Amino acid sequence: MGIFSWIILGLIAGILAKWIMPGKDPGGFIITILIGIAGAFVGGFLGSLVGIGGPVSGISIGSIITAVIGALVLLFIYRKVKG
């Protein structure tokens, strides 16, 4: 998957994660994208550990769900560390 696809997937995942878990977070648009991109990696890793998925391989509904779950995990950790 190209870098542009990772950025788009990260943006979508980050926005959905913040929509699902609203709150006041330090950081803006760039942090949202970075949490979403990292969430795609974390979601793919966690999914492969438990056997319900694998690495994110393109922009699809499954990839977005995996990335959003990973982004939610990272957003939760980010808030605990920063809070």
PDB file of N, CA, C and O in Angstrom:
ATOM      1  N   MET A   1       0.846  -1.161   0.000  1.00  0.00           N
ATOM      2  CA  MET A   1       0.000   0.000   0.000  1.00  0.00           C
ATOM      3  C   MET A   1       0.898   1.232   0.000  1.00  0.00           C
ATOM      4  O   MET A   1       1.861   1.299   0.764  1.00  0.00           O
ATOM      5  N   GLY A   2       0.595   2.182  -0.831  1.00  0.00           N
ATOM      6  CA  GLY A   2       1.408   3.379  -0.947  1.00  0.00           C
ATOM      7  C   GLY A   2       1.227   4.330   0.224  1.00  0.00           C
ATOM      8  O   GLY A   2       0.281   4.211   1.002  1.00  0.00           O
ATOM      9  N   ILE A   3       2.138   5.264   0.331  1.00  0.00           N
ATOM     10  CA  ILE A   3       2.122   6.215   1.441  1.00  0.00           C
ATOM     11  C   ILE A   3       0.848   7.052   1.431  1.00  0.00           C
ATOM     12  O   ILE A   3       0.312   7.372   2.492  1.00  0.00           O
ATOM     13  N   PHE A   4       0.363   7.407   0.259  1.00  0.00           N
ATOM     14  CA  PHE A   4      -0.867   8.192   0.162  1.00  0.00           C
ATOM     15  C   PHE A   4      -2.055   7.397   0.702  1.00  0.00           C
ATOM     16  O   PHE A   4      -2.922   7.952   1.376  1.00  0.00           O
ATOM     17  N   SER A   5      -2.093   6.113   0.411  1.00  0.00           N
ATOM     18  CA  SER A   5      -3.170   5.257   0.929  1.00  0.00           C
ATOM     19  C   SER A   5      -3.102   5.144   2.447  1.00  0.00           C
ATOM     20  O   SER A   5      -4.137   5.150   3.114  1.00  0.00           O
ATOM     21  N   TRP A   6      -1.887   5.040   3.003  1.00  0.00           N
ATOM     22  CA  TRP A   6      -1.729   4.983   4.462  1.00  0.00           C
ATOM     23  C   TRP A   6      -2.223   6.272   5.107  1.00  0.00           C
ATOM     24  O   TRP A   6      -2.861   6.239   6.159  1.00  0.00           O
ATOM     25  N   ILE A   7      -1.929   7.407   4.478  1.00  0.00           N
ATOM     26  CA  ILE A   7      -2.367   8.692   5.025  1.00  0.00           C
ATOM     27  C   ILE A   7      -3.891   8.790   4.987  1.00  0.00           C
ATOM     28  O   ILE A   7      -4.507   9.218   5.963  1.00  0.00           O
ATOM     29  N   ILE A   8      -4.497   8.401   3.878  1.00  0.00           N
ATOM     30  CA  ILE A   8      -5.957   8.439   3.758  1.00  0.00           C
ATOM     31  C   ILE A   8      -6.594   7.492   4.777  1.00  0.00           C
ATOM     32  O   ILE A   8      -7.543   7.870   5.463  1.00  0.00           O
ATOM     33  N   LEU A   9      -6.078   6.268   4.879  1.00  0.00           N
ATOM     34  CA  LEU A   9      -6.598   5.302   5.847  1.00  0.00           C
ATOM     35  C   LEU A   9      -6.411   5.821   7.268  1.00  0.00           C
ATOM     36  O   LEU A   9      -7.311   5.692   8.098  1.00  0.00           O
ATOM     37  N   GLY A  10      -5.261   6.402   7.554  1.00  0.00           N
ATOM     38  CA  GLY A  10      -4.998   6.968   8.873  1.00  0.00           C
ATOM     39  C   GLY A  10      -5.933   8.111   9.201  1.00  0.00           C
ATOM     40  O   GLY A  10      -6.414   8.221  10.329  1.00  0.00           O
ATOM     41  N   LEU A  11      -6.192   8.958   8.229  1.00  0.00           N
ATOM     42  CA  LEU A  11      -7.117  10.066   8.424  1.00  0.00           C
ATOM     43  C   LEU A  11      -8.512   9.545   8.741  1.00  0.00           C
ATOM     44  O   LEU A  11      -9.147  10.006   9.690  1.00  0.00           O
ATOM     45  N   ILE A  12      -8.982   8.603   7.965  1.00  0.00           N
ATOM     46  CA  ILE A  12     -10.309   8.022   8.193  1.00  0.00           C
ATOM     47  C   ILE A  12     -10.372   7.352   9.562  1.00  0.00           C
ATOM     48  O   ILE A  12     -11.317   7.575  10.319  1.00  0.00           O
ATOM     49  N   ALA A  13      -9.379   6.537   9.880  1.00  0.00           N
ATOM     50  CA  ALA A  13      -9.361   5.819  11.152  1.00  0.00           C
ATOM     51  C   ALA A  13      -9.251   6.781  12.328  1.00  0.00           C
ATOM     52  O   ALA A  13      -9.930   6.595  13.338  1.00  0.00           O
ATOM     53  N   GLY A  14      -8.420   7.793  12.217  1.00  0.00           N
ATOM     54  CA  GLY A  14      -8.268   8.769  13.289  1.00  0.00           C
ATOM     55  C   GLY A  14      -9.535   9.561  13.541  1.00  0.00           C
ATOM     56  O   GLY A  14      -9.915   9.780  14.691  1.00  0.00           O
ATOM     57  N   ILE A  15     -10.189   9.988  12.479  1.00  0.00           N
ATOM     58  CA  ILE A  15     -11.439  10.744  12.618  1.00  0.00           C
ATOM     59  C   ILE A  15     -12.528   9.865  13.224  1.00  0.00           C
ATOM     60  O   ILE A  15     -13.253  10.306  14.116  1.00  0.00           O
ATOM     61  N   LEU A  16     -12.648   8.636  12.753  1.00  0.00           N
ATOM     62  CA  LEU A  16     -13.654   7.731  13.318  1.00  0.00           C
ATOM     63  C   LEU A  16     -13.369   7.405  14.775  1.00  0.00           C
ATOM     64  O   LEU A  16     -14.294   7.318  15.582  1.00  0.00           O
ATOM     65  N   ALA A  17     -12.104   7.223  15.119  1.00  0.00           N
ATOM     66  CA  ALA A  17     -11.745   6.930  16.513  1.00  0.00           C
ATOM     67  C   ALA A  17     -12.098   8.106  17.420  1.00  0.00           C
ATOM     68  O   ALA A  17     -12.616   7.907  18.518  1.00  0.00           O
ATOM     69  N   LYS A  18     -11.820   9.335  16.965  1.00  0.00           N
ATOM     70  CA  LYS A  18     -12.177  10.507  17.775  1.00  0.00           C
ATOM     71  C   LYS A  18     -13.688  10.704  17.842  1.00  0.00           C
ATOM     72  O   LYS A  18     -14.199  11.220  18.835  1.00  0.00           O
ATOM     73  N   TRP A  19     -14.404  10.301  16.802  1.00  0.00           N
ATOM     74  CA  TRP A  19     -15.853  10.391  16.802  1.00  0.00           C
ATOM     75  C   TRP A  19     -16.442   9.379  17.792  1.00  0.00           C
ATOM     76  O   TRP A  19     -17.387   9.690  18.517  1.00  0.00           O
ATOM     77  N   ILE A  20     -15.880   8.169  17.815  1.00  0.00           N
ATOM     78  CA  ILE A  20     -16.354   7.123  18.729  1.00  0.00           C
ATOM     79  C   ILE A  20     -15.962   7.454  20.160  1.00  0.00           C
ATOM     80  O   ILE A  20     -16.747   7.225  21.080  1.00  0.00           O
ATOM     81  N   MET A  21     -14.766   7.987  20.365  1.00  0.00           N
ATOM     82  CA  MET A  21     -14.252   8.305  21.695  1.00  0.00           C
ATOM     83  C   MET A  21     -13.973   9.815  21.767  1.00  0.00           C
ATOM     84  O   MET A  21     -12.818  10.240  21.738  1.00  0.00           O
ATOM     85  N   PRO A  22     -15.049  10.626  21.863  1.00  0.00           N
ATOM     86  CA  PRO A  22     -14.833  12.071  21.861  1.00  0.00           C
ATOM     87  C   PRO A  22     -14.165  12.537  23.151  1.00  0.00           C
ATOM     88  O   PRO A  22     -14.218  11.858  24.177  1.00  0.00           O
ATOM     89  N   GLY A  23     -13.559  13.665  23.082  1.00  0.00           N
ATOM     90  CA  GLY A  23     -12.908  14.243  24.248  1.00  0.00           C
ATOM     91  C   GLY A  23     -11.950  15.329  23.822  1.00  0.00           C
ATOM     92  O   GLY A  23     -11.683  15.534  22.638  1.00  0.00           O
ATOM     93  N   LYS A  24     -11.446  16.010  24.813  1.00  0.00           N
ATOM     94  CA  LYS A  24     -10.505  17.086  24.541  1.00  0.00           C
ATOM     95  C   LYS A  24      -9.103  16.502  24.527  1.00  0.00           C
ATOM     96  O   LYS A  24      -8.599  16.052  25.555  1.00  0.00           O
ATOM     97  N   ASP A  25      -8.486  16.512  23.372  1.00  0.00           N
ATOM     98  CA  ASP A  25      -7.142  15.962  23.209  1.00  0.00           C
ATOM     99  C   ASP A  25      -6.180  17.058  22.794  1.00  0.00           C
ATOM    100  O   ASP A  25      -6.505  17.891  21.948  1.00  0.00           O
ATOM    101  N   PRO A  26      -4.991  17.056  23.392  1.00  0.00           N
ATOM    102  CA  PRO A  26      -3.973  17.970  22.876  1.00  0.00           C
ATOM    103  C   PRO A  26      -3.490  17.460  21.522  1.00  0.00           C
ATOM    104  O   PRO A  26      -3.194  16.274  21.379  1.00  0.00           O
ATOM    105  N   GLY A  27      -3.412  18.293  20.585  1.00  0.00           N
ATOM    106  CA  GLY A  27      -3.006  17.877  19.241  1.00  0.00           C
ATOM    107  C   GLY A  27      -4.151  18.131  18.286  1.00  0.00           C
ATOM    108  O   GLY A  27      -5.305  18.249  18.698  1.00  0.00           O
ATOM    109  N   GLY A  28      -3.837  18.211  17.052  1.00  0.00           N
ATOM    110  CA  GLY A  28      -4.861  18.516  16.061  1.00  0.00           C
ATOM    111  C   GLY A  28      -4.892  17.504  14.943  1.00  0.00           C
ATOM    112  O   GLY A  28      -4.841  16.294  15.162  1.00  0.00           O
ATOM    113  N   PHE A  29      -4.977  18.024  13.758  1.00  0.00           N
ATOM    114  CA  PHE A  29      -5.137  17.238  12.546  1.00  0.00           C
ATOM    115  C   PHE A  29      -3.991  16.242  12.351  1.00  0.00           C
ATOM    116  O   PHE A  29      -4.229  15.082  12.013  1.00  0.00           O
ATOM    117  N   ILE A  30      -2.769  16.683  12.559  1.00  0.00           N
ATOM    118  CA  ILE A  30      -1.597  15.819  12.347  1.00  0.00           C
ATOM    119  C   ILE A  30      -1.590  14.669  13.345  1.00  0.00           C
ATOM    120  O   ILE A  30      -1.307  13.530  12.974  1.00  0.00           O
ATOM    121  N   ILE A  31      -1.899  14.957  14.614  1.00  0.00           N
ATOM    122  CA  ILE A  31      -1.943  13.905  15.636  1.00  0.00           C
ATOM    123  C   ILE A  31      -3.026  12.895  15.293  1.00  0.00           C
ATOM    124  O   ILE A  31      -2.834  11.691  15.467  1.00  0.00           O
ATOM    125  N   THR A  32      -4.170  13.383  14.802  1.00  0.00           N
ATOM    126  CA  THR A  32      -5.256  12.483  14.393  1.00  0.00           C
ATOM    127  C   THR A  32      -4.787  11.522  13.308  1.00  0.00           C
ATOM    128  O   THR A  32      -5.054  10.323  13.378  1.00  0.00           O
ATOM    129  N   ILE A  33      -4.095  12.043  12.315  1.00  0.00           N
ATOM    130  CA  ILE A  33      -3.592  11.195  11.230  1.00  0.00           C
ATOM    131  C   ILE A  33      -2.556  10.201  11.759  1.00  0.00           C
ATOM    132  O   ILE A  33      -2.594   9.021  11.410  1.00  0.00           O
ATOM    133  N   LEU A  34      -1.636  10.672  12.595  1.00  0.00           N
ATOM    134  CA  LEU A  34      -0.590   9.791  13.124  1.00  0.00           C
ATOM    135  C   LEU A  34      -1.174   8.679  14.000  1.00  0.00           C
ATOM    136  O   LEU A  34      -0.735   7.532  13.920  1.00  0.00           O
ATOM    137  N   ILE A  35      -2.157   9.016  14.832  1.00  0.00           N
ATOM    138  CA  ILE A  35      -2.805   7.988  15.654  1.00  0.00           C
ATOM    139  C   ILE A  35      -3.531   6.994  14.758  1.00  0.00           C
ATOM    140  O   ILE A  35      -3.510   5.792  15.026  1.00  0.00           O
ATOM    141  N   GLY A  36      -4.165   7.472  13.709  1.00  0.00           N
ATOM    142  CA  GLY A  36      -4.857   6.576  12.779  1.00  0.00           C
ATOM    143  C   GLY A  36      -3.910   5.651  12.030  1.00  0.00           C
ATOM    144  O   GLY A  36      -4.189   4.461  11.885  1.00  0.00           O
ATOM    145  N   ILE A  37      -2.789   6.192  11.554  1.00  0.00           N
ATOM    146  CA  ILE A  37      -1.808   5.370  10.834  1.00  0.00           C
ATOM    147  C   ILE A  37      -1.209   4.332  11.769  1.00  0.00           C
ATOM    148  O   ILE A  37      -1.110   3.155  11.424  1.00  0.00           O
ATOM    149  N   ALA A  38      -0.810   4.780  12.960  1.00  0.00           N
ATOM    150  CA  ALA A  38      -0.266   3.832  13.939  1.00  0.00           C
ATOM    151  C   ALA A  38      -1.338   2.829  14.354  1.00  0.00           C
ATOM    152  O   ALA A  38      -1.037   1.666  14.625  1.00  0.00           O
ATOM    153  N   GLY A  39      -2.589   3.284  14.402  1.00  0.00           N
ATOM    154  CA  GLY A  39      -3.698   2.386  14.731  1.00  0.00           C
ATOM    155  C   GLY A  39      -3.864   1.275  13.711  1.00  0.00           C
ATOM    156  O   GLY A  39      -4.240   0.158  14.066  1.00  0.00           O
ATOM    157  N   ALA A  40      -3.590   1.568  12.453  1.00  0.00           N
ATOM    158  CA  ALA A  40      -3.656   0.526  11.423  1.00  0.00           C
ATOM    159  C   ALA A  40      -2.629  -0.570  11.710  1.00  0.00           C
ATOM    160  O   ALA A  40      -2.920  -1.757  11.566  1.00  0.00           O
ATOM    161  N   PHE A  41      -1.438  -0.163  12.112  1.00  0.00           N
ATOM    162  CA  PHE A  41      -0.408  -1.148  12.459  1.00  0.00           C
ATOM    163  C   PHE A  41      -0.792  -1.932  13.709  1.00  0.00           C
ATOM    164  O   PHE A  41      -0.697  -3.159  13.735  1.00  0.00           O
ATOM    165  N   VAL A  42      -1.229  -1.213  14.750  1.00  0.00           N
ATOM    166  CA  VAL A  42      -1.595  -1.859  16.008  1.00  0.00           C
ATOM    167  C   VAL A  42      -2.793  -2.785  15.801  1.00  0.00           C
ATOM    168  O   VAL A  42      -2.799  -3.915  16.288  1.00  0.00           O
ATOM    169  N   GLY A  43      -3.799  -2.306  15.081  1.00  0.00           N
ATOM    170  CA  GLY A  43      -4.976  -3.132  14.809  1.00  0.00           C
ATOM    171  C   GLY A  43      -4.625  -4.386  14.029  1.00  0.00           C
ATOM    172  O   GLY A  43      -5.128  -5.469  14.331  1.00  0.00           O
ATOM    173  N   GLY A  44      -3.765  -4.249  13.030  1.00  0.00           N
ATOM    174  CA  GLY A  44      -3.329  -5.418  12.265  1.00  0.00           C
ATOM    175  C   GLY A  44      -2.560  -6.404  13.114  1.00  0.00           C
ATOM    176  O   GLY A  44      -2.732  -7.616  12.986  1.00  0.00           O
ATOM    177  N   PHE A  45      -1.700  -5.877  13.993  1.00  0.00           N
ATOM    178  CA  PHE A  45      -0.913  -6.731  14.882  1.00  0.00           C
ATOM    179  C   PHE A  45      -1.818  -7.464  15.873  1.00  0.00           C
ATOM    180  O   PHE A  45      -1.707  -8.678  16.044  1.00  0.00           O
ATOM    181  N   LEU A  46      -2.720  -6.712  16.527  1.00  0.00           N
ATOM    182  CA  LEU A  46      -3.632  -7.328  17.498  1.00  0.00           C
ATOM    183  C   LEU A  46      -4.564  -8.335  16.824  1.00  0.00           C
ATOM    184  O   LEU A  46      -4.849  -9.399  17.375  1.00  0.00           O
ATOM    185  N   GLY A  47      -5.030  -7.988  15.631  1.00  0.00           N
ATOM    186  CA  GLY A  47      -5.902  -8.900  14.890  1.00  0.00           C
ATOM    187  C   GLY A  47      -5.208 -10.198  14.528  1.00  0.00           C
ATOM    188  O   GLY A  47      -5.817 -11.266  14.587  1.00  0.00           O
ATOM    189  N   SER A  48      -3.950 -10.116  14.156  1.00  0.00           N
ATOM    190  CA  SER A  48      -3.213 -11.333  13.800  1.00  0.00           C
ATOM    191  C   SER A  48      -2.880 -12.163  15.047  1.00  0.00           C
ATOM    192  O   SER A  48      -2.768 -13.386  14.967  1.00  0.00           O
ATOM    193  N   LEU A  49      -2.720 -11.493  16.203  1.00  0.00           N
ATOM    194  CA  LEU A  49      -2.456 -12.228  17.451  1.00  0.00           C
ATOM    195  C   LEU A  49      -3.642 -13.085  17.878  1.00  0.00           C
ATOM    196  O   LEU A  49      -3.472 -14.225  18.311  1.00  0.00           O
ATOM    197  N   VAL A  50      -4.840 -12.527  17.754  1.00  0.00           N
ATOM    198  CA  VAL A  50      -6.032 -13.259  18.186  1.00  0.00           C
ATOM    199  C   VAL A  50      -6.668 -14.061  17.051  1.00  0.00           C
ATOM    200  O   VAL A  50      -7.621 -14.806  17.280  1.00  0.00           O
ATOM    201  N   GLY A  51      -6.162 -13.919  15.862  1.00  0.00           N
ATOM    202  CA  GLY A  51      -6.629 -14.733  14.734  1.00  0.00           C
ATOM    203  C   GLY A  51      -7.885 -14.225  14.050  1.00  0.00           C
ATOM    204  O   GLY A  51      -8.554 -14.990  13.356  1.00  0.00           O
ATOM    205  N   ILE A  52      -8.222 -12.956  14.228  1.00  0.00           N
ATOM    206  CA  ILE A  52      -9.404 -12.415  13.559  1.00  0.00           C
ATOM    207  C   ILE A  52      -9.009 -11.377  12.523  1.00  0.00           C
ATOM    208  O   ILE A  52      -9.607 -10.302  12.491  1.00  0.00           O
ATOM    209  N   GLY A  53      -8.126 -11.626  11.761  1.00  0.00           N
ATOM    210  CA  GLY A  53      -7.721 -10.649  10.760  1.00  0.00           C
ATOM    211  C   GLY A  53      -6.234 -10.722  10.559  1.00  0.00           C
ATOM    212  O   GLY A  53      -5.547 -11.603  11.076  1.00  0.00           O
ATOM    213  N   GLY A  54      -5.780  -9.810   9.826  1.00  0.00           N
ATOM    214  CA  GLY A  54      -4.357  -9.767   9.556  1.00  0.00           C
ATOM    215  C   GLY A  54      -3.930  -8.356   9.331  1.00  0.00           C
ATOM    216  O   GLY A  54      -4.627  -7.416   9.714  1.00  0.00           O
ATOM    217  N   PRO A  55      -2.804  -8.197   8.721  1.00  0.00           N
ATOM    218  CA  PRO A  55      -2.320  -6.846   8.485  1.00  0.00           C
ATOM    219  C   PRO A  55      -3.228  -6.080   7.536  1.00  0.00           C
ATOM    220  O   PRO A  55      -3.890  -6.665   6.679  1.00  0.00           O
ATOM    221  N   VAL A  56      -3.247  -4.801   7.697  1.00  0.00           N
ATOM    222  CA  VAL A  56      -4.034  -3.939   6.827  1.00  0.00           C
ATOM    223  C   VAL A  56      -3.342  -3.898   5.474  1.00  0.00           C
ATOM    224  O   VAL A  56      -2.165  -3.551   5.377  1.00  0.00           O
ATOM    225  N   SER A  57      -4.090  -4.257   4.426  1.00  0.00           N
ATOM    226  CA  SER A  57      -3.442  -4.387   3.128  1.00  0.00           C
ATOM    227  C   SER A  57      -4.001  -3.451   2.065  1.00  0.00           C
ATOM    228  O   SER A  57      -3.512  -3.456   0.935  1.00  0.00           O
ATOM    229  N   GLY A  58      -4.973  -2.677   2.379  1.00  0.00           N
ATOM    230  CA  GLY A  58      -5.536  -1.747   1.413  1.00  0.00           C
ATOM    231  C   GLY A  58      -6.703  -1.025   2.039  1.00  0.00           C
ATOM    232  O   GLY A  58      -7.065  -1.295   3.184  1.00  0.00           O
ATOM    233  N   ILE A  59      -7.291  -0.113   1.300  1.00  0.00           N
ATOM    234  CA  ILE A  59      -8.432   0.619   1.839  1.00  0.00           C
ATOM    235  C   ILE A  59      -9.693  -0.182   1.522  1.00  0.00           C
ATOM    236  O   ILE A  59     -10.158  -0.227   0.383  1.00  0.00           O
ATOM    237  N   SER A  60     -10.226  -0.809   2.561  1.00  0.00           N
ATOM    238  CA  SER A  60     -11.471  -1.561   2.471  1.00  0.00           C
ATOM    239  C   SER A  60     -12.177  -1.425   3.814  1.00  0.00           C
ATOM    240  O   SER A  60     -11.614  -0.881   4.763  1.00  0.00           O
ATOM    241  N   ILE A  61     -13.391  -1.913   3.891  1.00  0.00           N
ATOM    242  CA  ILE A  61     -14.149  -1.824   5.146  1.00  0.00           C
ATOM    243  C   ILE A  61     -13.413  -2.567   6.261  1.00  0.00           C
ATOM    244  O   ILE A  61     -13.304  -2.055   7.375  1.00  0.00           O
ATOM    245  N   GLY A  62     -12.913  -3.751   5.979  1.00  0.00           N
ATOM    246  CA  GLY A  62     -12.179  -4.519   6.984  1.00  0.00           C
ATOM    247  C   GLY A  62     -10.930  -3.807   7.462  1.00  0.00           C
ATOM    248  O   GLY A  62     -10.623  -3.816   8.654  1.00  0.00           O
ATOM    249  N   SER A  63     -10.212  -3.192   6.541  1.00  0.00           N
ATOM    250  CA  SER A  63      -9.005  -2.449   6.906  1.00  0.00           C
ATOM    251  C   SER A  63      -9.344  -1.230   7.751  1.00  0.00           C
ATOM    252  O   SER A  63      -8.632  -0.910   8.703  1.00  0.00           O
ATOM    253  N   ILE A  64     -10.424  -0.555   7.405  1.00  0.00           N
ATOM    254  CA  ILE A  64     -10.830   0.619   8.173  1.00  0.00           C
ATOM    255  C   ILE A  64     -11.242   0.213   9.581  1.00  0.00           C
ATOM    256  O   ILE A  64     -10.869   0.879  10.547  1.00  0.00           O
ATOM    257  N   ILE A  65     -12.003  -0.867   9.714  1.00  0.00           N
ATOM    258  CA  ILE A  65     -12.416  -1.343  11.038  1.00  0.00           C
ATOM    259  C   ILE A  65     -11.199  -1.732  11.862  1.00  0.00           C
ATOM    260  O   ILE A  65     -11.101  -1.374  13.036  1.00  0.00           O
ATOM    261  N   THR A  66     -10.273  -2.460  11.254  1.00  0.00           N
ATOM    262  CA  THR A  66      -9.050  -2.857  11.947  1.00  0.00           C
ATOM    263  C   THR A  66      -8.253  -1.634  12.385  1.00  0.00           C
ATOM    264  O   THR A  66      -7.773  -1.578  13.517  1.00  0.00           O
ATOM    265  N   ALA A  67      -8.113  -0.665  11.504  1.00  0.00           N
ATOM    266  CA  ALA A  67      -7.360   0.554  11.821  1.00  0.00           C
ATOM    267  C   ALA A  67      -8.052   1.373  12.906  1.00  0.00           C
ATOM    268  O   ALA A  67      -7.387   1.945  13.770  1.00  0.00           O
ATOM    269  N   VAL A  68      -9.379   1.432  12.867  1.00  0.00           N
ATOM    270  CA  VAL A  68     -10.114   2.191  13.875  1.00  0.00           C
ATOM    271  C   VAL A  68      -9.972   1.538  15.243  1.00  0.00           C
ATOM    272  O   VAL A  68      -9.794   2.239  16.239  1.00  0.00           O
ATOM    273  N   ILE A  69     -10.046   0.225  15.315  1.00  0.00           N
ATOM    274  CA  ILE A  69      -9.864  -0.470  16.593  1.00  0.00           C
ATOM    275  C   ILE A  69      -8.464  -0.188  17.141  1.00  0.00           C
ATOM    276  O   ILE A  69      -8.305   0.100  18.327  1.00  0.00           O
ATOM    277  N   GLY A  70      -7.476  -0.269  16.294  1.00  0.00           N
ATOM    278  CA  GLY A  70      -6.115   0.052  16.718  1.00  0.00           C
ATOM    279  C   GLY A  70      -5.978   1.504  17.143  1.00  0.00           C
ATOM    280  O   GLY A  70      -5.298   1.802  18.125  1.00  0.00           O
ATOM    281  N   ALA A  71      -6.623   2.419  16.405  1.00  0.00           N
ATOM    282  CA  ALA A  71      -6.568   3.829  16.752  1.00  0.00           C
ATOM    283  C   ALA A  71      -7.269   4.105  18.082  1.00  0.00           C
ATOM    284  O   ALA A  71      -6.824   4.956  18.851  1.00  0.00           O
ATOM    285  N   LEU A  72      -8.367   3.386  18.357  1.00  0.00           N
ATOM    286  CA  LEU A  72      -9.048   3.537  19.648  1.00  0.00           C
ATOM    287  C   LEU A  72      -8.144   3.107  20.800  1.00  0.00           C
ATOM    288  O   LEU A  72      -8.090   3.762  21.841  1.00  0.00           O
ATOM    289  N   VAL A  73      -7.438   2.002  20.600  1.00  0.00           N
ATOM    290  CA  VAL A  73      -6.500   1.534  21.623  1.00  0.00           C
ATOM    291  C   VAL A  73      -5.420   2.593  21.852  1.00  0.00           C
ATOM    292  O   VAL A  73      -5.109   2.927  22.995  1.00  0.00           O
ATOM    293  N   LEU A  74      -4.854   3.116  20.775  1.00  0.00           N
ATOM    294  CA  LEU A  74      -3.804   4.128  20.895  1.00  0.00           C
ATOM    295  C   LEU A  74      -4.332   5.436  21.479  1.00  0.00           C
ATOM    296  O   LEU A  74      -3.640   6.090  22.259  1.00  0.00           O
ATOM    297  N   LEU A  75      -5.541   5.816  21.110  1.00  0.00           N
ATOM    298  CA  LEU A  75      -6.132   7.041  21.642  1.00  0.00           C
ATOM    299  C   LEU A  75      -6.358   6.907  23.151  1.00  0.00           C
ATOM    300  O   LEU A  75      -6.131   7.856  23.902  1.00  0.00           O
ATOM    301  N   PHE A  76      -6.801   5.739  23.585  1.00  0.00           N
ATOM    302  CA  PHE A  76      -6.996   5.483  25.007  1.00  0.00           C
ATOM    303  C   PHE A  76      -5.661   5.592  25.754  1.00  0.00           C
ATOM    304  O   PHE A  76      -5.579   6.238  26.799  1.00  0.00           O
ATOM    305  N   ILE A  77      -4.625   4.960  25.213  1.00  0.00           N
ATOM    306  CA  ILE A  77      -3.294   5.017  25.839  1.00  0.00           C
ATOM    307  C   ILE A  77      -2.760   6.455  25.817  1.00  0.00           C
ATOM    308  O   ILE A  77      -2.194   6.920  26.807  1.00  0.00           O
ATOM    309  N   TYR A  78      -2.934   7.146  24.714  1.00  0.00           N
ATOM    310  CA  TYR A  78      -2.467   8.530  24.571  1.00  0.00           C
ATOM    311  C   TYR A  78      -3.105   9.425  25.630  1.00  0.00           C
ATOM    312  O   TYR A  78      -2.434  10.257  26.240  1.00  0.00           O
ATOM    313  N   ARG A  79      -4.412   9.242  25.841  1.00  0.00           N
ATOM    314  CA  ARG A  79      -5.114  10.051  26.836  1.00  0.00           C
ATOM    315  C   ARG A  79      -4.658   9.730  28.253  1.00  0.00           C
ATOM    316  O   ARG A  79      -4.564  10.626  29.092  1.00  0.00           O
ATOM    317  N   LYS A  80      -4.374   8.465  28.525  1.00  0.00           N
ATOM    318  CA  LYS A  80      -3.901   8.082  29.869  1.00  0.00           C
ATOM    319  C   LYS A  80      -2.514   8.646  30.138  1.00  0.00           C
ATOM    320  O   LYS A  80      -2.231   9.097  31.248  1.00  0.00           O
ATOM    321  N   VAL A  81      -1.653   8.625  29.137  1.00  0.00           N
ATOM    322  CA  VAL A  81      -0.292   9.127  29.307  1.00  0.00           C
ATOM    323  C   VAL A  81      -0.298  10.660  29.402  1.00  0.00           C
ATOM    324  O   VAL A  81       0.377  11.226  30.261  1.00  0.00           O
ATOM    325  N   LYS A  82      -1.048  11.327  28.533  1.00  0.00           N
ATOM    326  CA  LYS A  82      -1.082  12.781  28.508  1.00  0.00           C
ATOM    327  C   LYS A  82      -1.957  13.355  29.620  1.00  0.00           C
ATOM    328  O   LYS A  82      -1.733  14.482  30.061  1.00  0.00           O
ATOM    329  N   GLY A  83      -2.959  12.587  30.081  1.00  0.00           N
ATOM    330  CA  GLY A  83      -3.926  13.093  31.068  1.00  0.00           C
ATOM    331  C   GLY A  83      -3.369  13.066  32.425  1.00  0.00           C
ATOM    332  O   GLY A  83      -4.045  13.456  33.377  1.00  0.00           O
TER     333      GLY A  83
END
